[in-house]
Amino acid sequence: MDPNALGIPTATLVIICLSTLCALVLAAAGIAIPIIWMRKKRKQAENLAASGTQGEATILSLVDTGMLINNNPRVTITLEIRMPNMAPYQLQKTMVVPLIRMSQVQVGAVVPVMVDLSDPTNPDKVGLLLK
């Protein structure tokens, strides 16, 4: 059947097809990107648990970024980290803290941390061990 027989110009059909294709691509990306991101974060946590060394950190500052992820605040934390056989050092880390754990992440609190000593100043290689 000829589309022009229905009175629909060919250009309109092309635009409709391209719009549908774009919507499908965006929907697929909206599903795939969070899954890939979550897998990456899980792998980082597993690597840190396997190769990390436990220490402790004092929270020097806590700043809310204003962003919520799954209704949990994303915050920037400045830590003073103390590891065995190392001088204390400061590190700034931005992370999502579950609301139920916010009472553990207050200025002045001492929290256990896991640090990959191959790169201890990399925020991605430092994890807070919140209970």
MOURSUL-V945839 format. One record per backbone hydrogen bond with DSSP energy under -1.0 kcal/mol. CO is the residue of the C=O (numbers start at 0). NH is the residue of the N-H. E is the energy in kcal/mol with one decimal. If there is no record, write none. Layout:
CO|NH|E, CO|NH|E
This chain:
1|4|-1.4, 2|5|-1.2, 2|7|-1.7, 8|12|-1.5, 9|13|-2.2, 10|14|-2.2, 11|15|-2.3, 12|16|-2.5, 13|17|-2.6, 14|18|-2.5, 15|19|-2.2, 16|20|-2.3, 17|21|-2.6, 18|22|-2.2, 19|23|-2.1, 20|24|-2.3, 21|25|-2.6, 22|26|-2.3, 23|27|-2.4, 24|28|-2.4, 25|29|-2.5, 26|30|-1.2, 27|31|-2.8, 28|32|-2.5, 30|34|-1.1, 31|35|-2.5, 32|36|-2.5, 33|37|-2.5, 34|38|-2.1, 35|39|-2.1, 36|40|-2.3, 37|41|-2.4, 38|42|-2.4, 39|43|-2.3, 40|44|-2.2, 41|45|-2.5, 42|46|-2.6, 43|47|-2.4, 44|48|-2.4, 45|49|-1.9, 46|50|-2.6, 47|51|-1.9, 52|114|-2.6, 54|112|-2.0, 55|81|-3.2, 56|110|-2.9, 57|79|-2.3, 58|107|-3.2, 60|77|-2.1, 62|75|-3.0, 66|73|-2.5, 68|71|-1.3, 71|68|-2.9, 72|96|-2.5, 73|64|-2.4, 74|94|-2.7, 75|62|-2.5, 76|92|-2.9, 77|59|-3.0, 77|60|-1.3, 78|90|-2.3, 79|57|-2.1, 80|88|-1.9, 81|55|-2.1, 82|85|-1.6, 88|80|-3.3, 90|78|-3.4, 92|76|-3.3, 94|74|-3.1, 97|100|-2.3, 98|101|-1.3, 100|103|-1.6, 105|108|-2.3, 108|58|-2.5, 110|56|-2.5, 111|128|-2.9, 112|54|-2.5, 113|126|-2.7, 114|52|-2.9, 115|118|-1.8, 118|121|-1.7, 121|124|-2.1, 122|125|-1.3, 124|115|-2.5, 126|113|-2.7, 127|129|-1.1
